[in-house]
């Protein structure tokens, strides 16, 4: 039997864009777990510092992913003549408050 027929193609959601780097969702999940560890009462100072250091790295990773996404969105929203076209995605606080005032 041919072994290539039995192999499933990888799920596109499970393949990271940048190998070796955590996805935003993975980094956020790891950050949440790290915060839970930091909230424990039985940590030694050394372990707490290790978790804190890891948390800072994960926060920077998440921030980097968000800034990259923001840059891509801005690039996609450029007008045909190259000028930036500002579009509001979703509700702004102002539009939400104005809608409540009208009711």
VMD Tcl script that builds the backbone (N, CA, C; Angstrom):
set m [mol new atoms 309]
animate dup $m
set s [atomselect $m all]
$s set {name element resname resid chain x y z} {
  {N N UNK 1 A 0.846 -1.181 0.000}
  {CA C UNK 1 A 0.000 0.000 0.000}
  {C C UNK 1 A 0.887 1.237 0.000}
  {N N UNK 2 A 0.512 2.224 -0.743}
  {CA C UNK 2 A 1.283 3.452 -0.845}
  {C C UNK 2 A 1.060 4.304 0.397}
  {N N UNK 3 A 2.130 4.655 1.093}
  {CA C UNK 3 A 2.008 5.391 2.354}
  {C C UNK 3 A 1.552 6.831 2.155}
  {N N UNK 4 A 1.741 7.388 0.965}
  {CA C UNK 4 A 1.322 8.774 0.756}
  {C C UNK 4 A -0.184 8.911 0.699}
  {N N UNK 5 A -0.877 7.821 0.328}
  {CA C UNK 5 A -2.346 7.879 0.290}
  {C C UNK 5 A -2.932 7.934 1.693}
  {N N UNK 6 A -2.246 7.319 2.668}
  {CA C UNK 6 A -2.760 7.276 4.031}
  {C C UNK 6 A -2.485 8.545 4.817}
  {N N UNK 7 A -1.578 9.357 4.351}
  {CA C UNK 7 A -1.248 10.591 5.081}
  {C C UNK 7 A -2.297 11.653 4.805}
  {N N UNK 8 A -2.750 12.251 5.891}
  {CA C UNK 8 A -3.703 13.351 5.760}
  {C C UNK 8 A -2.933 14.638 5.546}
  {N N UNK 9 A -3.523 15.565 4.766}
  {CA C UNK 9 A -2.888 16.867 4.658}
  {C C UNK 9 A -3.099 17.607 5.956}
  {N N UNK 10 A -2.118 18.439 6.335}
  {CA C UNK 10 A -2.245 19.147 7.609}
  {C C UNK 10 A -3.411 20.114 7.583}
  {N N UNK 11 A -4.024 20.256 8.729}
  {CA C UNK 11 A -5.096 21.224 8.886}
  {C C UNK 11 A -4.490 22.619 8.727}
  {N N UNK 12 A -5.028 23.447 7.806}
  {CA C UNK 12 A -4.444 24.779 7.594}
  {C C UNK 12 A -4.401 25.620 8.858}
  {N N UNK 13 A -5.352 25.407 9.778}
  {CA C UNK 13 A -5.362 26.181 11.015}
  {C C UNK 13 A -4.227 25.787 11.949}
  {N N UNK 14 A -3.673 24.581 11.765}
  {CA C UNK 14 A -2.626 24.122 12.671}
  {C C UNK 14 A -1.226 24.418 12.157}
  {N N UNK 15 A -1.117 24.947 10.950}
  {CA C UNK 15 A 0.193 25.237 10.380}
  {C C UNK 15 A 0.530 26.695 10.642}
  {N N UNK 16 A 1.594 26.953 11.430}
  {CA C UNK 16 A 1.945 28.352 11.722}
  {C C UNK 16 A 2.517 29.047 10.496}
  {N N UNK 17 A 2.257 30.359 10.395}
  {CA C UNK 17 A 2.816 31.138 9.282}
  {C C UNK 17 A 4.326 31.225 9.394}
  {N N UNK 18 A 4.816 31.475 10.598}
  {CA C UNK 18 A 6.248 31.599 10.840}
  {C C UNK 18 A 6.684 30.449 11.724}
  {N N UNK 19 A 7.411 29.526 11.140}
  {CA C UNK 19 A 7.845 28.368 11.914}
  {C C UNK 19 A 8.769 28.833 13.027}
  {N N UNK 20 A 8.590 28.231 14.194}
  {CA C UNK 20 A 9.428 28.571 15.332}
  {C C UNK 20 A 8.856 29.698 16.174}
  {N N UNK 21 A 7.927 30.439 15.641}
  {CA C UNK 21 A 7.321 31.552 16.376}
  {C C UNK 21 A 5.896 31.169 16.725}
  {N N UNK 22 A 5.485 31.489 17.933}
  {CA C UNK 22 A 4.117 31.197 18.346}
  {C C UNK 22 A 3.144 32.099 17.600}
  {N N UNK 23 A 1.981 31.564 17.283}
  {CA C UNK 23 A 0.930 32.397 16.714}
  {C C UNK 23 A 0.417 33.320 17.814}
  {N N UNK 24 A -0.378 34.306 17.437}
  {CA C UNK 24 A -0.948 35.217 18.424}
  {C C UNK 24 A -1.779 34.438 19.440}
  {N N UNK 25 A -2.605 33.529 18.946}
  {CA C UNK 25 A -3.476 32.765 19.831}
  {C C UNK 25 A -2.676 31.879 20.779}
  {N N UNK 26 A -1.610 31.245 20.266}
  {CA C UNK 26 A -0.764 30.410 21.113}
  {C C UNK 26 A -0.067 31.241 22.184}
  {N N UNK 27 A 0.476 32.400 21.775}
  {CA C UNK 27 A 1.168 33.270 22.728}
  {C C UNK 27 A 0.205 33.786 23.790}
  {N N UNK 28 A -1.003 34.135 23.381}
  {CA C UNK 28 A -1.995 34.626 24.334}
  {C C UNK 28 A -2.381 33.529 25.319}
  {N N UNK 29 A -2.563 32.317 24.818}
  {CA C UNK 29 A -2.892 31.190 25.696}
  {C C UNK 29 A -1.751 30.936 26.690}
  {N N UNK 30 A -0.517 30.958 26.203}
  {CA C UNK 30 A 0.642 30.756 27.079}
  {C C UNK 30 A 0.736 31.873 28.110}
  {N N UNK 31 A 0.426 33.095 27.695}
  {CA C UNK 31 A 0.445 34.232 28.620}
  {C C UNK 31 A -0.594 34.036 29.722}
  {N N UNK 32 A -1.783 33.578 29.359}
  {CA C UNK 32 A -2.820 33.321 30.355}
  {C C UNK 32 A -2.368 32.251 31.352}
  {N N UNK 33 A -1.738 31.195 30.849}
  {CA C UNK 33 A -1.240 30.143 31.746}
  {C C UNK 33 A -0.133 30.687 32.647}
  {N N UNK 34 A 0.718 31.536 32.109}
  {CA C UNK 34 A 1.809 32.130 32.885}
  {C C UNK 34 A 1.257 33.022 33.996}
  {N N UNK 35 A 0.228 33.781 33.687}
  {CA C UNK 35 A -0.397 34.641 34.696}
  {C C UNK 35 A -0.990 33.792 35.814}
  {N N UNK 36 A -1.635 32.681 35.441}
  {CA C UNK 36 A -2.185 31.773 36.458}
  {C C UNK 36 A -1.074 31.262 37.374}
  {N N UNK 37 A 0.067 30.932 36.802}
  {CA C UNK 37 A 1.193 30.455 37.609}
  {C C UNK 37 A 1.694 31.567 38.538}
  {N N UNK 38 A 1.765 32.781 38.037}
  {CA C UNK 38 A 2.237 33.902 38.850}
  {C C UNK 38 A 1.293 34.200 40.018}
  {N N UNK 39 A 0.028 33.859 39.865}
  {CA C UNK 39 A -0.944 34.123 40.917}
  {C C UNK 39 A -0.914 33.083 42.029}
  {N N UNK 40 A -0.137 32.033 41.856}
  {CA C UNK 40 A -0.019 31.010 42.906}
  {C C UNK 40 A 0.713 31.589 44.117}
  {N N UNK 41 A 0.351 31.108 45.282}
  {CA C UNK 41 A 0.954 31.605 46.517}
  {C C UNK 41 A 2.240 30.880 46.899}
  {N N UNK 42 A 2.501 29.742 46.298}
  {CA C UNK 42 A 3.635 28.930 46.728}
  {C C UNK 42 A 4.880 29.067 45.851}
  {N N UNK 43 A 4.972 30.101 45.044}
  {CA C UNK 43 A 6.132 30.282 44.164}
  {C C UNK 43 A 7.326 30.835 44.929}
  {N N UNK 44 A 8.483 30.323 44.574}
  {CA C UNK 44 A 9.703 30.929 45.107}
  {C C UNK 44 A 9.975 32.197 44.312}
  {N N UNK 45 A 10.816 33.034 44.830}
  {CA C UNK 45 A 11.168 34.269 44.133}
  {C C UNK 45 A 11.765 33.962 42.766}
  {N N UNK 46 A 12.635 32.955 42.699}
  {CA C UNK 46 A 13.289 32.604 41.439}
  {C C UNK 46 A 12.279 32.144 40.393}
  {N N UNK 47 A 11.329 31.299 40.817}
  {CA C UNK 47 A 10.314 30.822 39.877}
  {C C UNK 47 A 9.407 31.964 39.432}
  {N N UNK 48 A 9.058 32.829 40.375}
  {CA C UNK 48 A 8.212 33.976 40.037}
  {C C UNK 48 A 8.912 34.866 39.015}
  {N N UNK 49 A 10.206 35.087 39.200}
  {CA C UNK 49 A 10.951 35.907 38.239}
  {C C UNK 49 A 11.009 35.243 36.866}
  {N N UNK 50 A 11.154 33.918 36.841}
  {CA C UNK 50 A 11.155 33.193 35.565}
  {C C UNK 50 A 9.816 33.343 34.851}
  {N N UNK 51 A 8.707 33.159 35.599}
  {CA C UNK 51 A 7.390 33.314 34.997}
  {C C UNK 51 A 7.157 34.757 34.533}
  {N N UNK 52 A 7.616 35.706 35.346}
  {CA C UNK 52 A 7.463 37.111 34.977}
  {C C UNK 52 A 8.214 37.411 33.676}
  {N N UNK 53 A 9.435 36.918 33.587}
  {CA C UNK 53 A 10.247 37.110 32.382}
  {C C UNK 53 A 9.553 36.499 31.164}
  {N N UNK 54 A 9.037 35.288 31.328}
  {CA C UNK 54 A 8.327 34.614 30.238}
  {C C UNK 54 A 7.096 35.418 29.841}
  {N N UNK 55 A 6.366 35.924 30.821}
  {CA C UNK 55 A 5.177 36.724 30.539}
  {C C UNK 55 A 5.494 37.975 29.739}
  {N N UNK 56 A 6.586 38.641 30.101}
  {CA C UNK 56 A 6.989 39.846 29.362}
  {C C UNK 56 A 7.295 39.491 27.907}
  {N N UNK 57 A 7.998 38.391 27.693}
  {CA C UNK 57 A 8.306 37.951 26.327}
  {C C UNK 57 A 7.045 37.630 25.538}
  {N N UNK 58 A 6.096 36.967 26.188}
  {CA C UNK 58 A 4.836 36.635 25.520}
  {C C UNK 58 A 4.023 37.890 25.212}
  {N N UNK 59 A 4.026 38.861 26.137}
  {CA C UNK 59 A 3.329 40.127 25.876}
  {C C UNK 59 A 3.938 40.835 24.676}
  {N N UNK 60 A 5.256 40.835 24.587}
  {CA C UNK 60 A 5.919 41.471 23.447}
  {C C UNK 60 A 5.575 40.755 22.146}
  {N N UNK 61 A 5.486 39.428 22.202}
  {CA C UNK 61 A 5.116 38.654 21.023}
  {C C UNK 61 A 3.696 39.001 20.578}
  {N N UNK 62 A 2.758 39.052 21.523}
  {CA C UNK 62 A 1.376 39.419 21.202}
  {C C UNK 62 A 1.315 40.823 20.614}
  {N N UNK 63 A 2.038 41.756 21.215}
  {CA C UNK 63 A 2.063 43.135 20.732}
  {C C UNK 63 A 2.606 43.195 19.309}
  {N N UNK 64 A 3.638 42.428 19.038}
  {CA C UNK 64 A 4.226 42.391 17.699}
  {C C UNK 64 A 3.220 41.869 16.677}
  {N N UNK 65 A 2.501 40.808 17.037}
  {CA C UNK 65 A 1.474 40.261 16.139}
  {C C UNK 65 A 0.385 41.292 15.865}
  {N N UNK 66 A -0.055 42.005 16.907}
  {CA C UNK 66 A -1.109 42.996 16.743}
  {C C UNK 66 A -0.645 44.163 15.872}
  {N N UNK 67 A 0.577 44.613 16.083}
  {CA C UNK 67 A 1.099 45.724 15.260}
  {C C UNK 67 A 1.253 45.298 13.802}
  {N N UNK 68 A 1.666 44.061 13.592}
  {CA C UNK 68 A 1.793 43.541 12.236}
  {C C UNK 68 A 0.428 43.486 11.553}
  {N N UNK 69 A -0.574 43.008 12.281}
  {CA C UNK 69 A -1.929 42.941 11.731}
  {C C UNK 69 A -2.449 44.338 11.419}
  {N N UNK 70 A -2.178 45.278 12.304}
  {CA C UNK 70 A -2.624 46.655 12.091}
  {C C UNK 70 A -1.979 47.226 10.825}
  {N N UNK 71 A -0.693 46.956 10.630}
  {CA C UNK 71 A -0.006 47.430 9.429}
  {C C UNK 71 A -0.595 46.825 8.173}
  {N N UNK 72 A -0.933 45.551 8.226}
  {CA C UNK 72 A -1.534 44.894 7.060}
  {C C UNK 72 A -2.899 45.482 6.753}
  {N N UNK 73 A -3.680 45.741 7.803}
  {CA C UNK 73 A -5.009 46.328 7.604}
  {C C UNK 73 A -4.882 47.707 6.989}
  {N N UNK 74 A -3.954 48.512 7.498}
  {CA C UNK 74 A -3.763 49.851 6.946}
  {C C UNK 74 A -3.341 49.777 5.486}
  {N N UNK 75 A -2.481 48.817 5.159}
  {CA C UNK 75 A -2.036 48.660 3.777}
  {C C UNK 75 A -3.222 48.297 2.883}
  {N N UNK 76 A -4.093 47.438 3.376}
  {CA C UNK 76 A -5.262 47.027 2.599}
  {C C UNK 76 A -6.267 48.162 2.425}
  {N N UNK 77 A -6.231 49.125 3.339}
  {CA C UNK 77 A -7.186 50.230 3.274}
  {C C UNK 77 A -6.659 51.441 2.506}
  {N N UNK 78 A -5.474 51.310 1.909}
  {CA C UNK 78 A -4.964 52.429 1.105}
  {C C UNK 78 A -5.828 52.597 -0.129}
  {N N UNK 79 A -6.071 53.839 -0.488}
  {CA C UNK 79 A -6.867 54.132 -1.674}
  {C C UNK 79 A -6.080 53.852 -2.942}
  {N N UNK 80 A -6.748 53.951 -4.075}
  {CA C UNK 80 A -6.100 53.663 -5.357}
  {C C UNK 80 A -4.945 54.615 -5.638}
  {N N UNK 81 A -5.031 55.856 -5.171}
  {CA C UNK 81 A -3.967 56.823 -5.429}
  {C C UNK 81 A -2.860 56.763 -4.374}
  {N N UNK 82 A -2.930 55.765 -3.479}
  {CA C UNK 82 A -1.883 55.581 -2.478}
  {C C UNK 82 A -2.108 56.310 -1.177}
  {N N UNK 83 A -3.171 57.112 -1.116}
  {CA C UNK 83 A -3.456 57.806 0.140}
  {C C UNK 83 A -4.234 56.879 1.050}
  {N N UNK 84 A -4.061 57.075 2.323}
  {CA C UNK 84 A -4.708 56.229 3.316}
  {C C UNK 84 A -6.180 56.588 3.418}
  {N N UNK 85 A -7.025 55.589 3.313}
  {CA C UNK 85 A -8.461 55.778 3.464}
  {C C UNK 85 A -8.826 55.246 4.835}
  {N N UNK 86 A -9.257 56.136 5.712}
  {CA C UNK 86 A -9.588 55.709 7.069}
  {C C UNK 86 A -10.995 55.152 7.097}
  {N N UNK 87 A -11.102 53.930 7.595}
  {CA C UNK 87 A -12.401 53.289 7.728}
  {C C UNK 87 A -12.508 52.777 9.151}
  {N N UNK 88 A -13.658 52.895 9.721}
  {CA C UNK 88 A -13.885 52.387 11.066}
  {C C UNK 88 A -14.447 50.981 10.926}
  {N N UNK 89 A -13.761 50.045 11.529}
  {CA C UNK 89 A -14.218 48.667 11.498}
  {C C UNK 89 A -14.993 48.409 12.780}
  {N N UNK 90 A -16.283 48.241 12.664}
  {CA C UNK 90 A -17.107 48.025 13.850}
  {C C UNK 90 A -17.548 49.349 14.450}
  {N N UNK 91 A -18.060 49.296 15.635}
  {CA C UNK 91 A -18.558 50.482 16.327}
  {C C UNK 91 A -17.430 51.182 17.065}
  {N N UNK 92 A -17.459 52.492 17.040}
  {CA C UNK 92 A -16.571 53.263 17.896}
  {C C UNK 92 A -17.355 53.607 19.154}
  {N N UNK 93 A -16.646 54.019 20.167}
  {CA C UNK 93 A -17.320 54.421 21.399}
  {C C UNK 93 A -18.278 55.579 21.113}
  {N N UNK 94 A -17.836 56.521 20.285}
  {CA C UNK 94 A -18.671 57.682 19.961}
  {C C UNK 94 A -19.961 57.266 19.251}
  {N N UNK 95 A -19.860 56.376 18.247}
  {CA C UNK 95 A -21.062 55.958 17.525}
  {C C UNK 95 A -21.992 55.159 18.444}
  {N N UNK 96 A -21.424 54.367 19.339}
  {CA C UNK 96 A -22.232 53.602 20.276}
  {C C UNK 96 A -22.986 54.539 21.220}
  {N N UNK 97 A -22.294 55.552 21.756}
  {CA C UNK 97 A -22.923 56.500 22.678}
  {C C UNK 97 A -23.976 57.336 21.971}
  {N N UNK 98 A -23.716 57.734 20.732}
  {CA C UNK 98 A -24.697 58.518 19.970}
  {C C UNK 98 A -25.957 57.703 19.701}
  {N N UNK 99 A -25.806 56.415 19.463}
  {CA C UNK 99 A -26.949 55.539 19.218}
  {C C UNK 99 A -27.791 55.398 20.491}
  {N N UNK 100 A -27.127 55.333 21.652}
  {CA C UNK 100 A -27.858 55.225 22.926}
  {C C UNK 100 A -28.638 56.500 23.221}
  {N N UNK 101 A -28.038 57.664 22.855}
  {CA C UNK 101 A -28.705 58.949 23.082}
  {C C UNK 101 A -29.963 59.078 22.236}
  {N N UNK 102 A -29.950 58.482 21.042}
  {CA C UNK 102 A -31.084 58.593 20.130}
  {C C UNK 102 A -32.263 57.744 20.606}
  {N N UNK 103 A -32.020 56.735 21.413}
  {CA C UNK 103 A -33.097 55.852 21.854}
  {C C UNK 103 A -33.921 56.436 22.954}
}
mol reanalyze $m
mol bondsrecalc $m
mol representation Tube
mol addrep $m
